[in-house]
Amino acid sequence: MPSPNTESQVGKQRPASIMDIPGESGLPFFGNTLKLLKDPAAYGKEMQDKYGLVYRNNVFFNNSINMIGPDANEFVLMDKGKNFSSEMGWAPYLAKLFPRGLMLMDFDEHKAHRHVMGAAFKTGPMKGYLERLNDAMPERISDWGKKKNFAFYPAIKQLSLDMATTVFLGLEPGDESAKVNEALTNMVAAAVGIVRIPIPGTLMWKGVKSRKFMIKYLGDQIEKRRKTAGTDIFTQLCQATDENGKHFTDREIIDHMNFLWMAAHDTVTSSVTTLVYELGRHPEWQQKLRNEINELGLNDGKLPYELMGKLELTEFAFKEALRINPPVPAMPRKTVRDVEFQGHRIPAGTNIGISTVATHRLESVWENAKEFDPMRFSPEGGAKERHKFAWVPFGGGAHMCLGLHFAYMQAKVIMTHLLPNYEIVLPQGYETKFQILPLIKPVDGLPITLKEIS
């Protein structure tokens, strides 16, 4: 029997503390930030080896918890208890430039906006986007062929910029689209910059100015777009309504447009760069995809919507590129209440990070994880047996990327116009290194040669 001065502890627990999670705080002031920036992959591997797949660290002046692996991805992304805020997780990076995009919304509000936006990604509009891509792609690929030798990353970045502006805003290349591309590029650069305050001369300053430009540019056109037929995403969003016939407000349209453009552009730029690099390193796979495309018998070289599903090997190869180098290397969240995962108690208000890169490279999940093997995604390659959250380049759960099928479509169109006409050749003995933060890209721009196929 407890003494009169001893309070019973039955049913009580000490409040959760982030310091109870194994890990380290690093250097004074800087924490672990310098080690992370120097080599994110090596730093992550070191921390996993020391502390396991759930660990505490201090980066960018905040204590946070990293949760690695398919089980952690499922726990956070499915979020059955509504424990994790995507808005609070992404806000430090995106709020000044891309506020109120889908990733900066939570729970019922997010669900309502996503439902309305889904109309822009149904079959009818998608066919219109594909038509625009098919019309614009041959000239761009031909320009690459005329150059023969060039750095692929800046070339695909420019192409994806132009295609996003064409498909999302309905603009053809010219002075107007160039201004839009510059503004949106400034906003993306600011979002991943080190300086987070718009001090004159900084990337953030240019980004904030560019956001003001885009607010006015898009805002001036919304009323007209509501009344005009169009196959671009901007027009689709201007005309989309909820079940009560209510449109998005002007500011909601502007915020969703800026965010969608940013997300689509960066995904394709990064993933197609990795795919081209791996196809250059593996000519046998380049030929497999070329054969698959040629077997479609396309008389005009344009990929019909109805035949996209036939490009099975192309899709496997694209998925493998996304596995090796997922465009979004990590996904931040913040806990809105205390949670428990695998025996770890994590308090409310904690910054959480799930690492797409780390999960995609776990040898315990992916055999020979460093190797390019598109057949991992075939039924015979174990795709059906693998944990469904082992591969998460587009996130998962309620925040699964709304434009993932658009990404597949754009990658397939690029390959359809590129591979039947050109062989991708890398310099003899060449290897490149991909930086991970803030966005995944080859450090040398990826020099390639396009050899015309007669």
N, C-alpha and C positions, 0 to 999 in steps of 0.2 A: 504494500500500500504506500503511495507516495507521501512524503512528509508534507505538512501544512504549507511550507514555503516553496514547494516544487510544483510548477504548473505542468499538467499532463500535456505531453506532446502528441498524443494520439490524434491522427487526422490532420496534423499540421506539418508544414515543411518550411525550411528557411527560404526566403525569397530567392528566386533565380538570380544568378549573377553571371555576367559575361566572363568574369575572371575565373570562373570554375571550369570553363572550356579549355582543354589543353592548347597551348600555343605560346606566343611570345609577343612582347610589345616593341621590341627592336630598339633603335637608337632614340635618345632624347629628341623631341620635336619631330624628327623625320620618320620615326618608327621604322617600318620595313619598306617604305616607299622606294628608296634608292635601289635596294636589291630587286624589287619587283620590276622597276623600269629597266634595269640593266639586262635582265634575262628572265622574263616572266615564266617561261616553261621550266627553266632550271630551278628558279625559286619555288615554284609550285611543287615540283617533284621533291625538293629538299624538305618542304613543310609536310608533305604527305608521308614521306619516309620517317620523319621525326614523330608526328602526332596523329597520323591516320587520316581518314577521309573527311573528318570534321575537325576544324582547327580555328583558333583565334589568331588574328594578327592586327597590326595597326598600319594602315596605308592611307595616304592622302589625308592624314591628320584625324582619322577616325578609327576606333576599334570596330572590327567587324568579324563575322563568322563565315568561313568558307565551307561549303558543303559539296562534296565531290561524289559523283557516281550516279548510276541510274535510279537507285532508290531515293537519293536526295532530290534528284530532278523531279521525280514523281511527287514526292511529298510537298515540295515547294510549288511546282507548276500546277498540279491539280488542285491544291489548296482547298481541300474539302471542308475545312473549318473556317475558311475566310480569315486566315491568320496573317497573311502577307500582303502588304501594300506595294503594288507596282508603281503607283504614282509617287510615293515617298522614296522608293528606291531609285527611280530614274530622275527625279526632280533636280538633284544637284548637277546633273549633266545636261539636261534638256530643257528645264523650265524657262530659262531666259530666251530660248530660241524656238523651241517647238512645244509650247505649252498646250495642254489639253488635247494632245494627240492621244490615240488609243492607249498607248503604254502609260500615259499619265492620267489614267482613269481607273477606278476600282469598282468591283462588285456590281451593283444594280445599274449604276450610271454607265459603266463600261458596257454592260450587256445591252442596254438600250441603244447606245450609239453604234455598237458593232452590228446590231440587227439592221439598223437603217442603212449603214454603209455596205452591208452585204449585197445590196441590190446592184452595186457597181461592179461586182465580181461574179455575177451569174452568167450563164452561157451566152445570152444575147450580147451583152456588152463585151464579154471576152472575145467573141468572134470579131467585133469591131476593132478591138485592140490588136488582134493578130493581123488583121488586114493592114493596119497602119505599119506594123513591124515589117511585114512582108514587102510592102511598097518601099520602105526606106532602107532596108538592109542591103540590097545588092550594090547600091552605089557606094555605101560605106565600106563594105568588104572589098570591092574593086579598088577603092583608094588605098586600102592596106596592101593589096597585091601589087599596085604600082610602086609603092615604096620598097617592097621586098624585104628590106632589113630595117627593123624599127623596134622600139621598146613597147612591149605589148600593154603593160599596165596603164600608162597614160592614154594609149589609144583606145582601150576598152572603156576607160573612165569617161573619155569624151563621147564615145558612142553611147554609153548608157545614159549620160547626161542628156544628149540630144533625143534619144528614144524616150526617156522619161518625160521630157518637155513636150514631145510630139503626142505621146499616148495619154499623158496625164492632163495636159493643158490644151491639146489640139493645135499647137503652134508648129509651123514649118520653120526650118532653119533660116535665120536672118538676124537682123539687128535686134528685134524684139526678143526672140528666144535667147540670143546671146546675153542680153541684160538679165533675163530671168535665170539663166544658167549661172551667171556670175554671182547673183544674189544668193541663190540657193547653195552654191559651192562655199561661199563665205560663211553661211550659217552652219553648214556641216563642219567646216574647219574650226569654227569657234566652239562648237559643241564638244569637240575632242581635244581642245587646246588646254594647256596647263593653267593659264591665267583665267580666272573665273569672273573677273570684274571688268566692265567695259571701259578700261583706261584708254584714252586716245592713242591710236597707233597699234593697239593689240588686235589679235584675231577676234576676241570677244567684242571689241568696239566695232569692228567691221561687220561682224555677224549681227549685232543688234541694229545697226544702221540698215543692213540688208533686210532684216525682218520687217522694219518699217516700210521699206520699199514694197515688199511682197504683200503686206496688209493692204496698201493702197492699190497696188496693181490688180490683185484678185478682187478686192472689194468693189472696184469700179465696174467690174464685169458681171457680177453675180446676178443682178436683176435681168440683164439681157440673156444670160445663159439659162435662166429659169424658163424662158419663153422660146428658146431656140433648140431645135433638134441637133444632137451631136453625139459622136461615138467616143469622145474623150472622157476621162474619169471626172474632170472638173464639172462638165455639164451634167454627168450622171448624178454627182453629189448635190448639185444645185437643185435638181429635180426630184431627188429621193424624198420620200415621206414615210412617216411611221404609220401604225395601224389606224391612227386618228386623222390621217391626211396632213399632218403637221410637218413642215420643212425644217431642216437645220437652220439656225440663225446664221447671219452673214459671218460672224466671228467663228462660229463652229466650223463652217465650211472652210474658211481660211486656215484655221489650225489643223484640220484634218488633211487638207491638201498639202500643206508644207510638210507635215509629218510623213504622209504616204510617199511623197516624192523622195524624201531623204531615205526612208527605209528601203524602197525599191532600188534606188540607184546604187546604194552601197552594197546591197546583197549581190546584185549581178556583177558589179565591178570586181569584187573579191573572189566570188566563186568561179566565174568564168576564167579569171586569171589563173587560178589553181588548176582548173581543168585543162587549159591550154598547155600549161607547164607539164602536167603529167602525161598528156597525150604526146608532147614532144619527147619526153623521156621513154615513152612506151609506144613506139611506132606500130606495134601489133594491135594495140587498142585503137589507135587512130584509124587503122585500116578496117577494123571491125565496125566502128561507127560509120565510116564512109560507106561500107558495103550495105549497112542497114538503111542508110539514107537513100542510097541509089536504088535499093530494092523497092522503094515507094513509087518509083516511076514518075517523078514529078516533071511534067513537060516544060513548065515555066519556072521551075526551081522554087516555087512558093509552097510553103507547108500549109495544107488545109487543116482546119480545126479538127475535122473528123479523123485525121490520120496521126494526130499527135501521140495517141496511145500506142501506135505501132513502133515508136522509137524507144523500145524497152531497154536496149543496151545503152543508148544515149542517156536515158534517165538513170540507170545504174551508175554510169560514169559520173554524172552530175552529182548524184547523192554521195559518191565516194569523195569527190572534190570538196563537198560541203562537210564531210566528216573530217577530212584531213585539216582543212582550214575553215572552220565555221566563221562566217562574216562577223557575227557578234560573239566575241570571245568569252563574255561573261554576262550574266543577267542579274542585276541588283534588285533586292526587295528590302522592306523593313517590316519587322514584326509589329502587329497592332495589339497583340496580347502575348502572354507567356506561352511558349510551346515546348514540347518535348520530342526529341528525335534521337532514336538509338541510344537512349539513356542519358542524353545531354539535355539539360534544361536551359532554354534560351529565353531571356527576359523580353518583355515588350519594349519596343523602341530600339531594337538591335538591328544594325545593318547586316544584311545577309547577301552572300554572293554564291551563285551556283556557276561553276566553270564549264562552259560548253567545250572548250579546248581540252581541258584535263580529262573530262569524261570520254571524249572522242578518241583519246590517245591511251586509255587504260588497257594495258596488256591483258588484264584479267577479264576484260569484256571483248576486246577486239584482238584476235590472234594476229601476230605480225602487224601490229598497229601502224608501224611506220611505212608499210608497203602499200602501194596503190593497187587495190583489188576490187574493181566494181562488182564482181560476182558475189561479194558479201551481201549484196542487196537482192540477190535472186533467191527463190525458194530453196534451191539446193545449196545455197551458200549460208543458210541458217537464219535468213531474215525473219521467218515466222517464229522461231524459237527464241530469238534474242529479246531481251527486256525492251519493252516498247518505249522506254525513256532513256535508252542507251544512245540514241541519235536524236539530238534536239536543236538543229540549226535554226529552226523556225519557232522555237519555244514549245509550248504545249498547254493543255488545259484551256481555260477561258481566254488566255492571251496568245493562243496559237496565232501565228502571223496570218492576217487576213489575205495577204497577197501571195501566198506560197505558190499557188497554181500559176499565177502570173510570172513568177520567177522561173518555174519549170518551162513555161511557154517561151519566155524570152531566150533562155539558154538553148532550147531546141531550135528556135528560129536561127540563132547565130550559127550553130553547128550545121544546120541544113544549108545555109548559104556559104559557109566557109569550107567545110571538109570535102565536098565533091569537086571543088575548084582548086584547092591548094593543099599542099603538104606542109605541116608545121615542122620546122627544123630548128633545133637548138645548136648553139656552138659546141664543137667537139669537146667532150669531157666536162661539159658545163653543169654546174649545180648552183642554185641560188638559196638564199636564206630569206624566210618570211618573218618580218617583224610581227609581233602579236598586238602590242598596244601602241596607240589607242585603237587602230583598226588594222586588220591583217592585210599585209601587202608585201610584195617582194622588194627587198632593200635596193636592188639595182634596176628596178623597172621591168625586168624580164625581157632581155634582148632575144628576138626570134627572127627567123627568115621564113617567108612564105614562098614556096616553090610551086609555080603553076603546074597543074596537072593537065596534060594535053589530051 
